[in-house]
């Protein structure tokens, strides 16, 4: 299921002219709604470095998907806000999936769906914890060498 989610995201990202990771980060911003997100919140949500998040926001802003604005409470802070007119057309790529998923859910009882929801929430938490742990581990030696060659 996870692999299919990655492939689905890649297919949509290709259609809207973003990388998969940029599309996924845009999703975090969209889900934040009118409250928006600070770059620091994106760092925490994604596990990316602050420099990577700055580059990500720059790309999304250049593409017109987000804008930076001053936080209304603390003008020293910057919030990243989704540009609804630019983001809304992306939803069309998910409409068929939403309809088909709703039809699938209709085949289950409310109790069964609550169990699936509980399982999904716990799985997401577990995956997030594991991603954080994996980032503390040293890279494989051959990966580190090939990454250095690619950056040279």
Chimera marker file (.cmm) of the C-alpha trace (Angstrom):
<marker_set name="trace">
<marker id="1" x="0.000" y="0.000" z="0.000" r="1" g="1" b="0" radius="0.5"/>
<marker id="2" x="2.842" y="2.351" z="0.835" r="1" g="1" b="0" radius="0.5"/>
<marker id="3" x="4.551" y="1.667" z="-2.483" r="1" g="1" b="0" radius="0.5"/>
<marker id="4" x="1.308" y="2.311" z="-4.371" r="1" g="1" b="0" radius="0.5"/>
<marker id="5" x="0.908" y="5.600" z="-2.512" r="1" g="1" b="0" radius="0.5"/>
<marker id="6" x="4.389" y="6.627" z="-3.620" r="1" g="1" b="0" radius="0.5"/>
<marker id="7" x="3.627" y="5.667" z="-7.219" r="1" g="1" b="0" radius="0.5"/>
<marker id="8" x="0.296" y="7.508" z="-7.148" r="1" g="1" b="0" radius="0.5"/>
<marker id="9" x="2.014" y="10.614" z="-5.813" r="1" g="1" b="0" radius="0.5"/>
<marker id="10" x="4.674" y="10.361" z="-8.519" r="1" g="1" b="0" radius="0.5"/>
<marker id="11" x="1.996" y="10.124" z="-11.225" r="1" g="1" b="0" radius="0.5"/>
<marker id="12" x="0.172" y="13.223" z="-9.938" r="1" g="1" b="0" radius="0.5"/>
<marker id="13" x="3.420" y="15.133" z="-9.377" r="1" g="1" b="0" radius="0.5"/>
<marker id="14" x="4.458" y="14.455" z="-12.956" r="1" g="1" b="0" radius="0.5"/>
<marker id="15" x="1.138" y="15.860" z="-14.232" r="1" g="1" b="0" radius="0.5"/>
<marker id="16" x="1.379" y="19.060" z="-12.190" r="1" g="1" b="0" radius="0.5"/>
<marker id="17" x="5.075" y="19.690" z="-12.794" r="1" g="1" b="0" radius="0.5"/>
<marker id="18" x="6.396" y="18.991" z="-9.311" r="1" g="1" b="0" radius="0.5"/>
<marker id="19" x="8.676" y="16.376" z="-7.818" r="1" g="1" b="0" radius="0.5"/>
<marker id="20" x="6.947" y="13.759" z="-5.646" r="1" g="1" b="0" radius="0.5"/>
<marker id="21" x="8.541" y="15.132" z="-2.505" r="1" g="1" b="0" radius="0.5"/>
<marker id="22" x="7.498" y="18.703" z="-3.355" r="1" g="1" b="0" radius="0.5"/>
<marker id="23" x="3.920" y="17.506" z="-3.935" r="1" g="1" b="0" radius="0.5"/>
<marker id="24" x="3.891" y="15.667" z="-0.605" r="1" g="1" b="0" radius="0.5"/>
<marker id="25" x="5.173" y="18.766" z="1.193" r="1" g="1" b="0" radius="0.5"/>
<marker id="26" x="2.562" y="20.881" z="-0.583" r="1" g="1" b="0" radius="0.5"/>
<marker id="27" x="0.000" y="18.448" z="0.839" r="1" g="1" b="0" radius="0.5"/>
<marker id="28" x="1.212" y="19.231" z="4.384" r="1" g="1" b="0" radius="0.5"/>
<marker id="29" x="0.740" y="22.941" z="3.646" r="1" g="1" b="0" radius="0.5"/>
<marker id="30" x="-2.721" y="22.418" z="2.138" r="1" g="1" b="0" radius="0.5"/>
<marker id="31" x="-3.802" y="20.245" z="5.097" r="1" g="1" b="0" radius="0.5"/>
<marker id="32" x="-2.738" y="23.020" z="7.489" r="1" g="1" b="0" radius="0.5"/>
<marker id="33" x="-5.530" y="25.116" z="5.982" r="1" g="1" b="0" radius="0.5"/>
<marker id="34" x="-5.903" y="28.788" z="6.805" r="1" g="1" b="0" radius="0.5"/>
<marker id="35" x="-3.615" y="28.407" z="9.811" r="1" g="1" b="0" radius="0.5"/>
<marker id="36" x="-0.777" y="27.747" z="7.326" r="1" g="1" b="0" radius="0.5"/>
<marker id="37" x="2.594" y="26.349" z="8.346" r="1" g="1" b="0" radius="0.5"/>
<marker id="38" x="5.869" y="27.901" z="9.315" r="1" g="1" b="0" radius="0.5"/>
<marker id="39" x="9.033" y="26.633" z="7.656" r="1" g="1" b="0" radius="0.5"/>
<marker id="40" x="10.021" y="25.218" z="11.055" r="1" g="1" b="0" radius="0.5"/>
<marker id="41" x="6.809" y="23.197" z="11.210" r="1" g="1" b="0" radius="0.5"/>
<marker id="42" x="7.602" y="21.806" z="7.755" r="1" g="1" b="0" radius="0.5"/>
<marker id="43" x="11.056" y="20.805" z="9.002" r="1" g="1" b="0" radius="0.5"/>
<marker id="44" x="9.463" y="18.893" z="11.879" r="1" g="1" b="0" radius="0.5"/>
<marker id="45" x="6.724" y="17.338" z="9.704" r="1" g="1" b="0" radius="0.5"/>
<marker id="46" x="9.077" y="16.185" z="6.959" r="1" g="1" b="0" radius="0.5"/>
<marker id="47" x="12.407" y="15.562" z="8.660" r="1" g="1" b="0" radius="0.5"/>
<marker id="48" x="14.094" y="17.703" z="6.002" r="1" g="1" b="0" radius="0.5"/>
<marker id="49" x="16.814" y="20.182" z="6.898" r="1" g="1" b="0" radius="0.5"/>
<marker id="50" x="15.933" y="23.854" z="7.161" r="1" g="1" b="0" radius="0.5"/>
<marker id="51" x="17.974" y="24.501" z="4.008" r="1" g="1" b="0" radius="0.5"/>
<marker id="52" x="16.061" y="21.834" z="2.095" r="1" g="1" b="0" radius="0.5"/>
<marker id="53" x="12.747" y="23.281" z="3.292" r="1" g="1" b="0" radius="0.5"/>
<marker id="54" x="13.817" y="26.765" z="2.165" r="1" g="1" b="0" radius="0.5"/>
<marker id="55" x="14.592" y="25.369" z="-1.297" r="1" g="1" b="0" radius="0.5"/>
<marker id="56" x="11.286" y="23.509" z="-1.338" r="1" g="1" b="0" radius="0.5"/>
<marker id="57" x="9.316" y="26.627" z="-0.423" r="1" g="1" b="0" radius="0.5"/>
<marker id="58" x="11.234" y="28.622" z="-3.042" r="1" g="1" b="0" radius="0.5"/>
<marker id="59" x="10.287" y="26.069" z="-5.742" r="1" g="1" b="0" radius="0.5"/>
<marker id="60" x="6.633" y="25.952" z="-4.680" r="1" g="1" b="0" radius="0.5"/>
<marker id="61" x="6.492" y="29.739" z="-4.551" r="1" g="1" b="0" radius="0.5"/>
<marker id="62" x="8.083" y="30.106" z="-8.016" r="1" g="1" b="0" radius="0.5"/>
<marker id="63" x="5.502" y="27.623" z="-9.340" r="1" g="1" b="0" radius="0.5"/>
<marker id="64" x="2.702" y="29.676" z="-7.782" r="1" g="1" b="0" radius="0.5"/>
<marker id="65" x="1.476" y="26.961" z="-5.402" r="1" g="1" b="0" radius="0.5"/>
<marker id="66" x="2.323" y="28.799" z="-2.164" r="1" g="1" b="0" radius="0.5"/>
<marker id="67" x="3.134" y="32.251" z="-0.893" r="1" g="1" b="0" radius="0.5"/>
<marker id="68" x="5.026" y="33.443" z="2.133" r="1" g="1" b="0" radius="0.5"/>
<marker id="69" x="3.286" y="35.871" z="4.417" r="1" g="1" b="0" radius="0.5"/>
<marker id="70" x="3.982" y="37.438" z="7.780" r="1" g="1" b="0" radius="0.5"/>
<marker id="71" x="2.346" y="35.730" z="10.731" r="1" g="1" b="0" radius="0.5"/>
<marker id="72" x="-0.530" y="37.986" z="11.903" r="1" g="1" b="0" radius="0.5"/>
<marker id="73" x="0.320" y="37.348" z="15.566" r="1" g="1" b="0" radius="0.5"/>
<marker id="74" x="4.126" y="37.563" z="15.357" r="1" g="1" b="0" radius="0.5"/>
<marker id="75" x="5.232" y="39.556" z="12.301" r="1" g="1" b="0" radius="0.5"/>
<marker id="76" x="8.788" y="38.256" z="12.723" r="1" g="1" b="0" radius="0.5"/>
<marker id="77" x="7.557" y="34.786" z="11.717" r="1" g="1" b="0" radius="0.5"/>
<marker id="78" x="6.803" y="33.677" z="8.188" r="1" g="1" b="0" radius="0.5"/>
<marker id="79" x="3.916" y="31.407" z="7.309" r="1" g="1" b="0" radius="0.5"/>
<marker id="80" x="3.633" y="29.374" z="4.124" r="1" g="1" b="0" radius="0.5"/>
<marker id="81" x="0.127" y="29.515" z="2.673" r="1" g="1" b="0" radius="0.5"/>
<marker id="82" x="-1.290" y="27.450" z="-0.182" r="1" g="1" b="0" radius="0.5"/>
<marker id="83" x="-2.578" y="29.493" z="-3.132" r="1" g="1" b="0" radius="0.5"/>
<marker id="84" x="-6.050" y="28.020" z="-3.496" r="1" g="1" b="0" radius="0.5"/>
<marker id="85" x="-6.553" y="28.951" z="-7.153" r="1" g="1" b="0" radius="0.5"/>
<marker id="86" x="-3.318" y="27.160" z="-8.073" r="1" g="1" b="0" radius="0.5"/>
<marker id="87" x="-3.812" y="24.141" z="-5.784" r="1" g="1" b="0" radius="0.5"/>
<marker id="88" x="-7.498" y="23.484" z="-6.500" r="1" g="1" b="0" radius="0.5"/>
<marker id="89" x="-6.888" y="22.020" z="-10.011" r="1" g="1" b="0" radius="0.5"/>
<marker id="90" x="-4.666" y="19.318" z="-8.471" r="1" g="1" b="0" radius="0.5"/>
<marker id="91" x="-7.722" y="17.898" z="-6.703" r="1" g="1" b="0" radius="0.5"/>
<marker id="92" x="-9.094" y="16.762" z="-10.087" r="1" g="1" b="0" radius="0.5"/>
<marker id="93" x="-6.407" y="14.072" z="-10.187" r="1" g="1" b="0" radius="0.5"/>
<marker id="94" x="-7.786" y="12.620" z="-6.959" r="1" g="1" b="0" radius="0.5"/>
<marker id="95" x="-11.544" y="12.818" z="-7.672" r="1" g="1" b="0" radius="0.5"/>
<marker id="96" x="-11.853" y="9.360" z="-9.229" r="1" g="1" b="0" radius="0.5"/>
<marker id="97" x="-9.792" y="7.838" z="-6.410" r="1" g="1" b="0" radius="0.5"/>
<marker id="98" x="-12.003" y="9.573" z="-3.824" r="1" g="1" b="0" radius="0.5"/>
<marker id="99" x="-15.175" y="8.251" z="-5.461" r="1" g="1" b="0" radius="0.5"/>
<marker id="100" x="-13.810" y="4.729" z="-5.729" r="1" g="1" b="0" radius="0.5"/>
<marker id="101" x="-12.509" y="4.822" z="-2.151" r="1" g="1" b="0" radius="0.5"/>
<marker id="102" x="-15.892" y="6.001" z="-0.883" r="1" g="1" b="0" radius="0.5"/>
<marker id="103" x="-17.551" y="3.078" z="-2.695" r="1" g="1" b="0" radius="0.5"/>
<marker id="104" x="-15.027" y="0.711" z="-1.128" r="1" g="1" b="0" radius="0.5"/>
<marker id="105" x="-15.641" y="2.108" z="2.359" r="1" g="1" b="0" radius="0.5"/>
<marker id="106" x="-19.383" y="1.649" z="1.888" r="1" g="1" b="0" radius="0.5"/>
<marker id="107" x="-18.777" y="-2.104" z="1.883" r="1" g="1" b="0" radius="0.5"/>
<marker id="108" x="-17.655" y="-2.062" z="5.520" r="1" g="1" b="0" radius="0.5"/>
<marker id="109" x="-19.427" y="-1.432" z="8.801" r="1" g="1" b="0" radius="0.5"/>
<marker id="110" x="-18.672" y="1.631" z="10.887" r="1" g="1" b="0" radius="0.5"/>
<marker id="111" x="-16.989" y="-0.596" z="13.483" r="1" g="1" b="0" radius="0.5"/>
<marker id="112" x="-14.743" y="-2.137" z="10.828" r="1" g="1" b="0" radius="0.5"/>
<marker id="113" x="-13.826" y="1.288" z="9.495" r="1" g="1" b="0" radius="0.5"/>
<marker id="114" x="-12.993" y="2.530" z="13.003" r="1" g="1" b="0" radius="0.5"/>
<marker id="115" x="-10.633" y="-0.424" z="13.391" r="1" g="1" b="0" radius="0.5"/>
<marker id="116" x="-8.968" y="0.342" z="10.050" r="1" g="1" b="0" radius="0.5"/>
<marker id="117" x="-8.652" y="4.006" z="11.059" r="1" g="1" b="0" radius="0.5"/>
<marker id="118" x="-7.063" y="3.056" z="14.380" r="1" g="1" b="0" radius="0.5"/>
<marker id="119" x="-4.639" y="0.710" z="12.608" r="1" g="1" b="0" radius="0.5"/>
<marker id="120" x="-3.775" y="3.392" z="10.041" r="1" g="1" b="0" radius="0.5"/>
<marker id="121" x="-3.152" y="6.086" z="12.651" r="1" g="1" b="0" radius="0.5"/>
<marker id="122" x="-0.920" y="3.776" z="14.672" r="1" g="1" b="0" radius="0.5"/>
<marker id="123" x="0.945" y="2.697" z="11.532" r="1" g="1" b="0" radius="0.5"/>
<marker id="124" x="1.568" y="6.323" z="10.548" r="1" g="1" b="0" radius="0.5"/>
<marker id="125" x="2.921" y="7.082" z="14.028" r="1" g="1" b="0" radius="0.5"/>
<marker id="126" x="5.145" y="4.020" z="13.930" r="1" g="1" b="0" radius="0.5"/>
<marker id="127" x="6.466" y="4.919" z="10.460" r="1" g="1" b="0" radius="0.5"/>
<marker id="128" x="7.198" y="8.497" z="11.528" r="1" g="1" b="0" radius="0.5"/>
<marker id="129" x="9.087" y="7.253" z="14.594" r="1" g="1" b="0" radius="0.5"/>
<marker id="130" x="11.075" y="4.823" z="12.464" r="1" g="1" b="0" radius="0.5"/>
<marker id="131" x="11.933" y="7.509" z="9.896" r="1" g="1" b="0" radius="0.5"/>
<marker id="132" x="13.268" y="9.668" z="12.733" r="1" g="1" b="0" radius="0.5"/>
<marker id="133" x="15.301" y="6.738" z="14.057" r="1" g="1" b="0" radius="0.5"/>
<marker id="134" x="16.668" y="5.830" z="10.609" r="1" g="1" b="0" radius="0.5"/>
<marker id="135" x="17.951" y="9.398" z="10.170" r="1" g="1" b="0" radius="0.5"/>
<marker id="136" x="20.156" y="8.845" z="13.245" r="1" g="1" b="0" radius="0.5"/>
<marker id="137" x="21.834" y="5.801" z="11.698" r="1" g="1" b="0" radius="0.5"/>
<marker id="138" x="25.016" y="6.100" z="9.634" r="1" g="1" b="0" radius="0.5"/>
<marker id="139" x="24.620" y="5.822" z="5.863" r="1" g="1" b="0" radius="0.5"/>
<marker id="140" x="25.846" y="2.722" z="4.086" r="1" g="1" b="0" radius="0.5"/>
<marker id="141" x="29.452" y="3.227" z="2.962" r="1" g="1" b="0" radius="0.5"/>
<marker id="142" x="28.765" y="2.646" z="-0.732" r="1" g="1" b="0" radius="0.5"/>
<marker id="143" x="25.822" y="5.066" z="-0.610" r="1" g="1" b="0" radius="0.5"/>
<marker id="144" x="27.957" y="7.782" z="0.951" r="1" g="1" b="0" radius="0.5"/>
<marker id="145" x="30.696" y="7.283" z="-1.690" r="1" g="1" b="0" radius="0.5"/>
<marker id="146" x="28.282" y="7.354" z="-4.631" r="1" g="1" b="0" radius="0.5"/>
<marker id="147" x="26.582" y="10.434" z="-3.217" r="1" g="1" b="0" radius="0.5"/>
<marker id="148" x="29.958" y="12.205" z="-2.980" r="1" g="1" b="0" radius="0.5"/>
<marker id="149" x="30.757" y="11.293" z="-6.596" r="1" g="1" b="0" radius="0.5"/>
<marker id="150" x="27.363" y="12.556" z="-7.766" r="1" g="1" b="0" radius="0.5"/>
<marker id="151" x="27.914" y="15.869" z="-5.965" r="1" g="1" b="0" radius="0.5"/>
<marker id="152" x="31.436" y="16.349" z="-7.397" r="1" g="1" b="0" radius="0.5"/>
<link id1="1" id2="2" r="1" g="1" b="0" radius="0.2"/>
<link id1="2" id2="3" r="1" g="1" b="0" radius="0.2"/>
<link id1="3" id2="4" r="1" g="1" b="0" radius="0.2"/>
<link id1="4" id2="5" r="1" g="1" b="0" radius="0.2"/>
<link id1="5" id2="6" r="1" g="1" b="0" radius="0.2"/>
<link id1="6" id2="7" r="1" g="1" b="0" radius="0.2"/>
<link id1="7" id2="8" r="1" g="1" b="0" radius="0.2"/>
<link id1="8" id2="9" r="1" g="1" b="0" radius="0.2"/>
<link id1="9" id2="10" r="1" g="1" b="0" radius="0.2"/>
<link id1="10" id2="11" r="1" g="1" b="0" radius="0.2"/>
<link id1="11" id2="12" r="1" g="1" b="0" radius="0.2"/>
<link id1="12" id2="13" r="1" g="1" b="0" radius="0.2"/>
<link id1="13" id2="14" r="1" g="1" b="0" radius="0.2"/>
<link id1="14" id2="15" r="1" g="1" b="0" radius="0.2"/>
<link id1="15" id2="16" r="1" g="1" b="0" radius="0.2"/>
<link id1="16" id2="17" r="1" g="1" b="0" radius="0.2"/>
<link id1="17" id2="18" r="1" g="1" b="0" radius="0.2"/>
<link id1="18" id2="19" r="1" g="1" b="0" radius="0.2"/>
<link id1="19" id2="20" r="1" g="1" b="0" radius="0.2"/>
<link id1="20" id2="21" r="1" g="1" b="0" radius="0.2"/>
<link id1="21" id2="22" r="1" g="1" b="0" radius="0.2"/>
<link id1="22" id2="23" r="1" g="1" b="0" radius="0.2"/>
<link id1="23" id2="24" r="1" g="1" b="0" radius="0.2"/>
<link id1="24" id2="25" r="1" g="1" b="0" radius="0.2"/>
<link id1="25" id2="26" r="1" g="1" b="0" radius="0.2"/>
<link id1="26" id2="27" r="1" g="1" b="0" radius="0.2"/>
<link id1="27" id2="28" r="1" g="1" b="0" radius="0.2"/>
<link id1="28" id2="29" r="1" g="1" b="0" radius="0.2"/>
<link id1="29" id2="30" r="1" g="1" b="0" radius="0.2"/>
<link id1="30" id2="31" r="1" g="1" b="0" radius="0.2"/>
<link id1="31" id2="32" r="1" g="1" b="0" radius="0.2"/>
<link id1="32" id2="33" r="1" g="1" b="0" radius="0.2"/>
<link id1="33" id2="34" r="1" g="1" b="0" radius="0.2"/>
<link id1="34" id2="35" r="1" g="1" b="0" radius="0.2"/>
<link id1="35" id2="36" r="1" g="1" b="0" radius="0.2"/>
<link id1="36" id2="37" r="1" g="1" b="0" radius="0.2"/>
<link id1="37" id2="38" r="1" g="1" b="0" radius="0.2"/>
<link id1="38" id2="39" r="1" g="1" b="0" radius="0.2"/>
<link id1="39" id2="40" r="1" g="1" b="0" radius="0.2"/>
<link id1="40" id2="41" r="1" g="1" b="0" radius="0.2"/>
<link id1="41" id2="42" r="1" g="1" b="0" radius="0.2"/>
<link id1="42" id2="43" r="1" g="1" b="0" radius="0.2"/>
<link id1="43" id2="44" r="1" g="1" b="0" radius="0.2"/>
<link id1="44" id2="45" r="1" g="1" b="0" radius="0.2"/>
<link id1="45" id2="46" r="1" g="1" b="0" radius="0.2"/>
<link id1="46" id2="47" r="1" g="1" b="0" radius="0.2"/>
<link id1="47" id2="48" r="1" g="1" b="0" radius="0.2"/>
<link id1="48" id2="49" r="1" g="1" b="0" radius="0.2"/>
<link id1="49" id2="50" r="1" g="1" b="0" radius="0.2"/>
<link id1="50" id2="51" r="1" g="1" b="0" radius="0.2"/>
<link id1="51" id2="52" r="1" g="1" b="0" radius="0.2"/>
<link id1="52" id2="53" r="1" g="1" b="0" radius="0.2"/>
<link id1="53" id2="54" r="1" g="1" b="0" radius="0.2"/>
<link id1="54" id2="55" r="1" g="1" b="0" radius="0.2"/>
<link id1="55" id2="56" r="1" g="1" b="0" radius="0.2"/>
<link id1="56" id2="57" r="1" g="1" b="0" radius="0.2"/>
<link id1="57" id2="58" r="1" g="1" b="0" radius="0.2"/>
<link id1="58" id2="59" r="1" g="1" b="0" radius="0.2"/>
<link id1="59" id2="60" r="1" g="1" b="0" radius="0.2"/>
<link id1="60" id2="61" r="1" g="1" b="0" radius="0.2"/>
<link id1="61" id2="62" r="1" g="1" b="0" radius="0.2"/>
<link id1="62" id2="63" r="1" g="1" b="0" radius="0.2"/>
<link id1="63" id2="64" r="1" g="1" b="0" radius="0.2"/>
<link id1="64" id2="65" r="1" g="1" b="0" radius="0.2"/>
<link id1="65" id2="66" r="1" g="1" b="0" radius="0.2"/>
<link id1="66" id2="67" r="1" g="1" b="0" radius="0.2"/>
<link id1="67" id2="68" r="1" g="1" b="0" radius="0.2"/>
<link id1="68" id2="69" r="1" g="1" b="0" radius="0.2"/>
<link id1="69" id2="70" r="1" g="1" b="0" radius="0.2"/>
<link id1="70" id2="71" r="1" g="1" b="0" radius="0.2"/>
<link id1="71" id2="72" r="1" g="1" b="0" radius="0.2"/>
<link id1="72" id2="73" r="1" g="1" b="0" radius="0.2"/>
<link id1="73" id2="74" r="1" g="1" b="0" radius="0.2"/>
<link id1="74" id2="75" r="1" g="1" b="0" radius="0.2"/>
<link id1="75" id2="76" r="1" g="1" b="0" radius="0.2"/>
<link id1="76" id2="77" r="1" g="1" b="0" radius="0.2"/>
<link id1="77" id2="78" r="1" g="1" b="0" radius="0.2"/>
<link id1="78" id2="79" r="1" g="1" b="0" radius="0.2"/>
<link id1="79" id2="80" r="1" g="1" b="0" radius="0.2"/>
<link id1="80" id2="81" r="1" g="1" b="0" radius="0.2"/>
<link id1="81" id2="82" r="1" g="1" b="0" radius="0.2"/>
<link id1="82" id2="83" r="1" g="1" b="0" radius="0.2"/>
<link id1="83" id2="84" r="1" g="1" b="0" radius="0.2"/>
<link id1="84" id2="85" r="1" g="1" b="0" radius="0.2"/>
<link id1="85" id2="86" r="1" g="1" b="0" radius="0.2"/>
<link id1="86" id2="87" r="1" g="1" b="0" radius="0.2"/>
<link id1="87" id2="88" r="1" g="1" b="0" radius="0.2"/>
<link id1="88" id2="89" r="1" g="1" b="0" radius="0.2"/>
<link id1="89" id2="90" r="1" g="1" b="0" radius="0.2"/>
<link id1="90" id2="91" r="1" g="1" b="0" radius="0.2"/>
<link id1="91" id2="92" r="1" g="1" b="0" radius="0.2"/>
<link id1="92" id2="93" r="1" g="1" b="0" radius="0.2"/>
<link id1="93" id2="94" r="1" g="1" b="0" radius="0.2"/>
<link id1="94" id2="95" r="1" g="1" b="0" radius="0.2"/>
<link id1="95" id2="96" r="1" g="1" b="0" radius="0.2"/>
<link id1="96" id2="97" r="1" g="1" b="0" radius="0.2"/>
<link id1="97" id2="98" r="1" g="1" b="0" radius="0.2"/>
<link id1="98" id2="99" r="1" g="1" b="0" radius="0.2"/>
<link id1="99" id2="100" r="1" g="1" b="0" radius="0.2"/>
<link id1="100" id2="101" r="1" g="1" b="0" radius="0.2"/>
<link id1="101" id2="102" r="1" g="1" b="0" radius="0.2"/>
<link id1="102" id2="103" r="1" g="1" b="0" radius="0.2"/>
<link id1="103" id2="104" r="1" g="1" b="0" radius="0.2"/>
<link id1="104" id2="105" r="1" g="1" b="0" radius="0.2"/>
<link id1="105" id2="106" r="1" g="1" b="0" radius="0.2"/>
<link id1="106" id2="107" r="1" g="1" b="0" radius="0.2"/>
<link id1="107" id2="108" r="1" g="1" b="0" radius="0.2"/>
<link id1="108" id2="109" r="1" g="1" b="0" radius="0.2"/>
<link id1="109" id2="110" r="1" g="1" b="0" radius="0.2"/>
<link id1="110" id2="111" r="1" g="1" b="0" radius="0.2"/>
<link id1="111" id2="112" r="1" g="1" b="0" radius="0.2"/>
<link id1="112" id2="113" r="1" g="1" b="0" radius="0.2"/>
<link id1="113" id2="114" r="1" g="1" b="0" radius="0.2"/>
<link id1="114" id2="115" r="1" g="1" b="0" radius="0.2"/>
<link id1="115" id2="116" r="1" g="1" b="0" radius="0.2"/>
<link id1="116" id2="117" r="1" g="1" b="0" radius="0.2"/>
<link id1="117" id2="118" r="1" g="1" b="0" radius="0.2"/>
<link id1="118" id2="119" r="1" g="1" b="0" radius="0.2"/>
<link id1="119" id2="120" r="1" g="1" b="0" radius="0.2"/>
<link id1="120" id2="121" r="1" g="1" b="0" radius="0.2"/>
<link id1="121" id2="122" r="1" g="1" b="0" radius="0.2"/>
<link id1="122" id2="123" r="1" g="1" b="0" radius="0.2"/>
<link id1="123" id2="124" r="1" g="1" b="0" radius="0.2"/>
<link id1="124" id2="125" r="1" g="1" b="0" radius="0.2"/>
<link id1="125" id2="126" r="1" g="1" b="0" radius="0.2"/>
<link id1="126" id2="127" r="1" g="1" b="0" radius="0.2"/>
<link id1="127" id2="128" r="1" g="1" b="0" radius="0.2"/>
<link id1="128" id2="129" r="1" g="1" b="0" radius="0.2"/>
<link id1="129" id2="130" r="1" g="1" b="0" radius="0.2"/>
<link id1="130" id2="131" r="1" g="1" b="0" radius="0.2"/>
<link id1="131" id2="132" r="1" g="1" b="0" radius="0.2"/>
<link id1="132" id2="133" r="1" g="1" b="0" radius="0.2"/>
<link id1="133" id2="134" r="1" g="1" b="0" radius="0.2"/>
<link id1="134" id2="135" r="1" g="1" b="0" radius="0.2"/>
<link id1="135" id2="136" r="1" g="1" b="0" radius="0.2"/>
<link id1="136" id2="137" r="1" g="1" b="0" radius="0.2"/>
<link id1="137" id2="138" r="1" g="1" b="0" radius="0.2"/>
<link id1="138" id2="139" r="1" g="1" b="0" radius="0.2"/>
<link id1="139" id2="140" r="1" g="1" b="0" radius="0.2"/>
<link id1="140" id2="141" r="1" g="1" b="0" radius="0.2"/>
<link id1="141" id2="142" r="1" g="1" b="0" radius="0.2"/>
<link id1="142" id2="143" r="1" g="1" b="0" radius="0.2"/>
<link id1="143" id2="144" r="1" g="1" b="0" radius="0.2"/>
<link id1="144" id2="145" r="1" g="1" b="0" radius="0.2"/>
<link id1="145" id2="146" r="1" g="1" b="0" radius="0.2"/>
<link id1="146" id2="147" r="1" g="1" b="0" radius="0.2"/>
<link id1="147" id2="148" r="1" g="1" b="0" radius="0.2"/>
<link id1="148" id2="149" r="1" g="1" b="0" radius="0.2"/>
<link id1="149" id2="150" r="1" g="1" b="0" radius="0.2"/>
<link id1="150" id2="151" r="1" g="1" b="0" radius="0.2"/>
<link id1="151" id2="152" r="1" g="1" b="0" radius="0.2"/>
</marker_set>
